[in-house]
C-alpha cells in the first residue's frame, strides 16, 4: 500500500490489523478521508467507511487511493 498524502474527501481503500499487538483480524474496507493526523513521523487518517460503519483511524501505510 502506498503512503501517499490523501486530502479530505478522497475516496480510499484501507486495511489494518485489529488489535495489532495480538495478531488480530485483518480489517479491510473503503471510505472517504475525513482528516489526516501527523504525530512525529507517523501519518494516520480518519476515514468514514462507505458502508456506514463508525469512523476508523488507519496508519498511512494502510491507505491507498481508489481509482
N, C-alpha and C positions, 0 to 999 in steps of 0.2 A: 504494500500500500504506500501511497505517496504521502509525504509530509508537506504538501503544498499548502499555501495560506488561502483558506476559503473565507469569503466575506459573508456577512449575514444575508440570508435569502438564497444562498447557493444550495441546490439540491445535491445531496451527497449520499453515499453508502458508507456504512460503518461496521466495524467489528471490534469486539473486546471480550476479555475473559471475565466472567462474573466471579468475584472472589479470587482474583488473580493469584494471590499467595497460596491458595488452597488448590490451585489447578482446576478451577470450576469450569462450567459450561461456556462454550463459545457462543456469544450473542452477536447476531448479525441483523442488519436492517437497513432501511433508507429513510431519509428525512430531510428537513430544512435546517440549515445552520441558523441559530439564534444569536450566538455570541462566541467570541474567541477569548480565551484567557491565557496569559503568559505568566508563568511563575518561574523565575530564574531562567533556565534554559529549556523549560518544558512547556510546550504548547498543548492546549486542550480546547475542545469545542463543546458547547451546549447545543444539542440537536433535538428538534421536535420531530419524533418519528411520524411518518405519514399514516401509520395505522391507528393513530390516536392515543398510543401509549404515553406514559409520562416522559418528560424530557430526560435525555440521557447525557452524561458527560463522558467524552471519549478523548483519549490522548490523540494528538495529531497524526501519529503513525498509523492509527487505525481508521483514518478517514480518507476517502477519495471521491472525486467529482463523478457525478453520473452524467454520461454523455447524452 
